[in-house]
Amino acid sequence: MEWRIEVGYKPNATDSYGEGIKKDIEDLGISGVKDVKTMQIYMLFGDIDESDVEYISKNLLTDSITQYYEYKGSEHHKNDIGAWMIDVTYKPGVTDAVGDSTVKGIKDLGISGIKSAKTGKRFIIKGELTEDDIATICRRLLANEVIQNYDYYKIKSNDETA
């Protein structure tokens, strides 16, 4: 079974990585960005159930003071309607050191059903941006196309794709 877990910053926590990305976008000459939020994505594969995922999320993947986790949906994006969502992941065959470390950490927690893990980054970009702007941001800033894939879409209600 596959589980997809998103780990992001709580509203009261500072997302300094997102703030840096916003400045980097401005340095590319693209204006109109109001906010950038960043999240880590974990895709877990194996014979694990929801209670395992909950335990892993709480005890390995997040800092409960500054971060949230979500694996059932995207309630954390209900205020992001109209923003762009970008996912950046490693291409098949590329070593994912964080994914490998995640598997080791899960096994160290005593959960043996995990087979593999992949990781990625998610970016939520708010502002007046065109699809061409987003493609440029992905190619020039967020992804290394030699080793990474990226996908993007506008967030609609209930996290439907545009």
N, C-alpha and C positions, 0 to 999 in steps of 0.2 A: 504494500500500500504506500501511497505517496501523501505526505503532509507538507503543506506550504505554510511557513510561519513568517510573519512580518514583525520586525522589531524596530520601533521608532521612538522618538523622544516625546515625552509627555508635554502638554501645552505650557506648563510652567518651567520647563527645562530649556536651556539654550542649545540650539543645534548649530554649533560653530562650523561644522563641516558644510551645512547648508548655506550659512552666511558667506563662507569662502567661495562656494560655487557661484552664488549670486554675484559677487564681485568679479569672479573670473568671466562670467557671461558678459558683464558690462565691459570688461577688458577686450572681449571679442568684438565690441562695437554694436552689440545687440542691446537695445534699450527696452524698457517696458516691463521688466521683471519686478514684481512686487514682493514675492516670497519664494524661497526654495526650502523644501523639507526633504530630509534624507532618511532612509530606512535600510536596514539590512534584511535580506531575504534568505531564509534557510529552507531547502527542500530536502526532507528526510524520507528515505526509502527503507522499507523493511517491514517486519512483522511487529509493529508497535501500535498500540491503541490510543484513544484519546487521553486516558489517564497518564500514559507515558509521555505524550506530547505536552500535556499540562505541566508535568513534573520537570521535563527537560527545559521548557520555556521559562519556568520560574527559577530553577536552580542552576542553569548553565548559560542560557542565552541572554538574559536581561539583568539589568540593574534596576531593582524594584523602585528605587527612589526617583530615577530620572527617565526610565523607559517603560513602554507598554509592549505587549505582544498580542498578536491576533492570528488565529488560524482558522476561524470559522467564517470570516467575511471581512468586510472593510468598514466597519462602523466608524473608524477613526478618520474616514475620508468624506463623511457626510457634509462637511463644510468646504470641501474642495471641488464642488461641482463646477465644471467649466475649466478647471486647471488641467495641465498636461501631466500624465503619469508616464514615467519612463522606467523600464526595467533593463538592467545591464547584467548579463550572465556570461560565464565562460563558455566557449565553444566546446563541443564534444572532443575529448582527447586531451584537453588542456588540464594540467594539474591544478587542482583547487586545494591549496594548502589549508585554507580556513575550513573547508569542507572536511578534509582529512582529520584536522584537529578536533572538529565537532564530533566526528564519529568516535574518536578516542575518548573525548570527554563524556560522551553518552555511555560508552562502555564502562568508564570509570565510575559512573553513577550507579552501575549495576544493571543496566538495561541491555540485554543481550540480543534483542531482535533487530537491531539496526544493521542495515547492510551497507548503505552509503549515504552521503550527504553532499549536496551542491549548495553553493552560496551565490548571492548576487546583491546588487544595490538597486534600490528604488528611489526615484526622485519625483517629487511633486513640485511642479513649477507653475506658479500663479502669475498672471500678467497678460498684457496684450501682445501675444506672440503668434506668428503664423506657423504653419506646419514646416515651411522652409527654415524658419528660425530654429525650431526644435531639432530638425535634422542636422543643421549646422552645429548646434550645441552638442548633440550626441557624437557626431563625427570628430569634432575638434577638441572636445573637452571631457565628455563622460565615458567614452568607450575607446579602447584600443582595438580597432577592427581586425587586427591580425589574430588576436586571441579571444575577443569578446563579441557577442551579439547584443543588439539592443532592439527594443520594441517600445513603441509609444502610442498613446491614444489620449483623447480628451475624456475626462471623467464626466459621466452623466449620472442621473439619479440611479440609485441602487448599483453603482459601479458598473453600469453598462458601458460598452465601448462605443465610441462615436462612429 
